[in-house]
Amino acid sequence: MIPQPWQLTTKETPDFILKTSTPVIISDSTMLPAVEQLRRTTKMNLPASFASSSPTGKKVIRFQYNPALDSLTNEGYTLSIDQKQVLIQSSGAAGLFYAVETIRQLLPATVEKDTLPALALPAVEITDKPRFRWRGMHLDVSRHFMPVDFIKKYIDYLAMHKLNVFHWHLVDGIGWRIEIKSHPRLTEWGAWRVVKPGKMPWQDFEVWKPGDNRPKYGGFYTQKQIKEIVAYAKKRFVTVVPEIELPGHSEVVFQCYPQLLGKDKNGKRLPNTGVYCASNPASYQLLEDVIDEVVQLFPSKYIHIGGDEVNKSNWKKCVSCQKLMREKHLTPNGLQSYFINHFDKYLKSKGRKLIGWHEILQGKLSPTASIMYWGGEDGVKRVLDKGHPTVLTTGSVLYFDHYQSLSDNEPRAFGGYSPLKKVYDYEPLPKNATPADASRLLGVQANVWTEYMPNAKHVEYMVFPRMAALSEIAWQQKGTKNWHRFQSKMERMLSRYRELNINYAPSAYRPTINFSVSPENKKLKVDITTELPAGIIYTTDGSVPTLNNGIHYTQPFLLDHSTTVKAISVKDSVALVKPEIKKAIVHKARGAKVILKSKPTAQYSAHGGQTLTDLDFGGDKWGNGKWIGVIGKDFDAIVQLDSVMNVHEVGLNCLEDSGAGIRFPVGMDVWLSEDGRNYRHVKSWKQAEPANPKTSPEIKVKTIRVDFPEQACRYIRVKAKYAHVPHQGVFIFTDEIEVY
């Protein structure tokens, strides 16, 4: 079962046989959602009745409220199954519902699709409770709109995994997806964008207006549809938390209402940076109107206001914003807090609470506001120390728009690398957390940003099976997770996904081909693994591995020459994935010491200088921990060979993802030395064209090579010049220095 129950014991008694005629006994109408879920699960119209005792001699399913189980919370439950009875107890209706979800996983996966005349439930005793109050999944429907039917299906997926918060990202810079009757233009225009061939949705974004003959893309949810979805979620004990972005990420609003933009000292309207003018009463009025309608649609305690990545450049130029800052003695960060705190008070007046991304901590935030943190693991403690109730959506782990494997067979993703095991192993509370920190931690949530997810099937691919790992983080008590147990359970869970027609990713079965340098003999060591158990067949002769061709992998092996390694995973005489292919490049600097003269950023430091001679190239997944990244300066490193060698070529392998601020170097110089003190310059390389400040969605990897007459050296200094782009911090990313 996923998530694993807190306490589970099996009993040596016969199974409970469930039939269409099996009576269900309840004592309160609030138990009906659990009964309905049981009917949906079993595909049986089980008869339910109010009674205080069981029918004589009949096998029954009984739901009971038990106040003595308060310590399990209202989401916890006990489940007792024997030959005669299924007894489900909880102190709350949610607990009864989650007990039914546990029953669902006790049944064969085929129950998801087939209608069976009888079902066998094994005899067990289960006591279960969640670790966190907030167990969430986010979905961005601004960048790509998702239909109502899929939103309901998404809510079903959450419920199946005992997740209880659906964070609905309804508004962002390139799409407004919620009907606001007081401001109809937000959806008449703002829900649609002009399709521009060859450009990503966020490039040259333009709202589509009625009468425009160009193709459009988009959609929105009517208030009727939203009410329907919220009611649907309520029956599944999922709270829908809407997000309305402010003060940033709102370009779409100002294309609909350009008069809301501030003005400079010449009275000229400022450019659309997606940020509300914090001194304009009309900004506050529009957002209050929106909130008035939002709180009527969503009964959630929390309303998410975004608050991240606020470009404050207009506030520094806007005459009225400057005047307000002088009057209130505010910095730009203080003005952000002034704006957000206004809506904190406004939401309080509506009986609601404000939650926003952790950037709302800039300035002086209201002590009653709650935080959603999306930074790296190293910042969790600092955020908890601020004293606000906090939900962790830790970006280095819980961003499900990141790649799930290092394979070239993966579809384009935003960047980063969060494979199944990395997600599963995540422990939200840092080791130095205090009891006070733990009390402030509301829970965890995974975020799904849809830049590269154009449809529902692609969302499923990115979410599954990582949602299963999230469910164990969120539900299981601290210290009770077990990766090997989880691995063994996933085969059954994947069978259930298949029966539900979920387009889950096979990434956990993709062979990961890892290269390293053997310290004994400096040969290239090849290690091939999969996250979920499977056999592996590989080749090194250029042929394609199949069930009938290749070597069955049993242990790491060595290579002394450059070649190509190809591998597939197999199970039950079936190839699970397409072949993985990785070039093995053996060069003279393998395993050599590297001194980094330019310090990389903490997030992109990999394994330090040794990363650059480990023969393990990073591919095009720059967040996979195999790339060295330096920002805003030239790359500079010295390679110390094991001995004096003759060399004639040096290569620097680099990556470019201009949309993420990572660019190829525009120049490179190489120096050689025998003693490490006296260097001679041997070659320069310079990019023919100047750096293009425009961004591209394409990720490129190339090796910048310089060759020169062969000569002896032991030390090689490589310096690469970074591409200066105005007003942008630019990275150089490199993963290997090749020497021949």
Helices and strands as residue ranges (DSSP letters): E 7-10, E 16-19, E 24-26, G 29-31, H 32-42, E 48-50, E 60-65, G 67-72, E 77-81, E 85-90, H 93-106, G 109-112, E 118-121, E 124-128, E 134-140, H 148-160, E 165-169, E 171-172, E 175-176, H 185-188, E 192-194, E 216-218, H 223-234, E 239-246, H 251-256, G 258-260, H 281-297, E 302-306, H 313-317, H 319-328, H 332-349, E 353-357, G 358-361, E 370-373, G 377-379, H 380-384, E 390-392, H 395-398, H 420-424, H 435-440, E 441-446, H 456-463, H 466-475, H 483-499, G 507-509, E 512-517, E 524-529, E 535-539, E 551-552, E 557-559, E 563-571, E 574-575, E 580-584, E 593-596, G 608-613, E 628-631, E 635-656, G 658-660, E 667-673, E 680-686, E 700-721, E 731-739
